[in-house]
Amino acid sequence: MSHVGVGPRAVMRSVAFLTAGVLAVPALAGCSSEDPSGKPLAEQDVAAAARARVADGGTLRWAVDSVPDTLNAFQSDADATTARVAQAVLPSLYRMDERGRPVRNPDYLESAKVVETEPKQVVVYKLNQQAVWSDGREIGAADFAAQWRALSGKDTAYWTARNAGYDRIEKIERGANDLEVKVTFDRPYADWKSLFTPLYPKEVTGTPDAFNDGARRGIEVTAGPFTVKKVDTKADEVVLTGNPRWWGEPAKLDKIVLRAVPRDERVSELVAGELDLAEIDADTAEQVARAAAPRDAGTGTPLMGPDGTPAPGSGASALPGPQGGSAARALRSWAIANGSDEEAAEEEILAREKRRKAEAKAERRRKALSGFEVRKSLEPAYTQLALNGAEGPLADERVRRAVARALDREKLAEAVLKPLGLPAEPVGSHLALSGQPAYADGSGALGEQDAKEARALLADAGWVPGGPVKKSEDGEKAAGAEKSEDDEDGKKSDGGDEGTYIVGEDGKDTDGKNKDDGEGGREEGEDAGGTDQESGEKHSSGKNTAQGGAPGAYAPKGTAAPAGAAAAPVAKDGKALTLRFVLPSGPGSQALRTVADRISDMLEKIGIGTDITKVPDESYFKDHVASGEYDLALYSWPASAFPATDARPIYAKPVPAADGSLNVAQNYTRVGTDQVDQLFDQAMGTLDEDKARDLLRKADSRIWAAAGSVPLYQRPQLVAARENLANAGAFGFETPVYEDMGFLKKGARGAEASASPAR
């Protein structure tokens, strides 16, 4: 499940994430002489090639998740495809480099400097003198001013998603000449480089009507290497063509077609030759990799098919091929000679023919995929565990910290990334990723994994091994969030007492000894949490103790439990601690479900049960995460080059709204403190980059200490790309350079370059 877009900040922060505040904070680790930001864990993988090696012309068919509802990146329903279009057709004053840092884009900007700090901060932009809109008009101060007025928040007629940064501008003026723009701020703003990217023409931002509706289905005036030709909702595609007024390096491609293709259908589209570039899941990546498996030196046929079975012609077939005459006669003769009757021989023929067709289909599929390669890196985004602190057991910081300290984040990262051959290091910051200036591992403020300390935290909060626990008869639920009415199949919950326990009423004495001799252990095929290993439909790791308990849970006092055994369930006021773990059920969410199962096992070892509920993808975020209907959840959030601005609404302390509800902004764990807010505000208001970075690292340490969110691992980025496609693929941190993308010239990379499909 991907809730991540890589592009303009207005889009990047429209996806959901987590937050946390802090109460008591351990001493912060001092900064060492070495730069703690380190370097990116993985480089981009785009088959980089010099422009001279890239052919002129061609169409790139690029899979995206959706045709956007709007092309205005500053509206609330903008998505990742909106961002991709904006990158290709609109000015970006700053781009992201390979370390996730903003760098000046010389195609639009000759220079940008803070020229005054007292009494007001003043920034002067000097524009590229060749920079013009597609209608021939120069890009200038009027465009800057119109965008400022639209996004400042002062005119509520503009339907804007956010105004961060623009609300600090006092005025915008023409500078010494038409190529200069002078921006004066009424308050210091450290993230001024985040503004005016993307920059829309004044025709879009000049009036509320134009802003609200004019750029939803098209942008008539653009200023990038490409322009928007059409947004075709019937064909589910956005078509970009070269901009004839583009002054930079000319685009190599004639056309880019962004096609909306569901993730689970992309492998079929690749096989059919309908795509050139597509983000894919791990299963599809494995199929593409198998298509390039070693082949028999004599025949040239693959030794193994894409599904891992013997390939046609590999000599691995169990039945002989025809020795002469028809295949049917040869097979019938062989079968009868080996003791089969006529009817059995016919069955052998049908089975062989079925297998032959399957092998032929597999070979066609392999050949189709053999023209692609997997390009892999790590996304500028990370997956984390969200702990809802609004109510229930997780409202207690001690319980959240216990959950966090039970997790082996290294093993969770390895489970997802190691099989893909990607660096499996856990993320150490909520606000940046390795290689970014603000990055430093702040997890020491929480503490390392320690089951003993986790249990001590639970005990301090009143959650102690309560001895025998049992389902109540009155339907009272166990501690944890309320369940929703519907499960993943849309069936209504029976409203029963499943997962509810009362101390001392389950057929065991209060000293923890069984009254019955039987263990009441797991059924064959179930894991430690009672989940069927084939379907994975239900995992309630708190239940097994009521059925007889984990090994060692009720052993005589002083008996050591077997290694890795679950702890006795903790209870408080007669209720066992069972947390509702909500997950998406879609085909692209297998990695999240794997991680969730491992987290459940880790929590079980400190006595916390989990009740995993899988819900449809379309309702996962809106109806569960954003609405607070969960205890635990897994989802991702993009890293930003401007964390002081972009992360603040994620971690800001929720405040009561006028109607009595709680305004959480993007803080979906409902946990925050005044201290964290103050650190963000200070970082946003200082122009000293070193000081701002230190303030952000302090804020991150306090967020760690509150354990409202636990960063786990940087998300993998797997992309299937046609072998002769250059300068495109797994981009990592870096902003794509659209004008350099294209297909290699014939002979530029050996025989494979000649395989370029006709366009």
Disulfide bonds with the S-S distance in Angstrom:
none
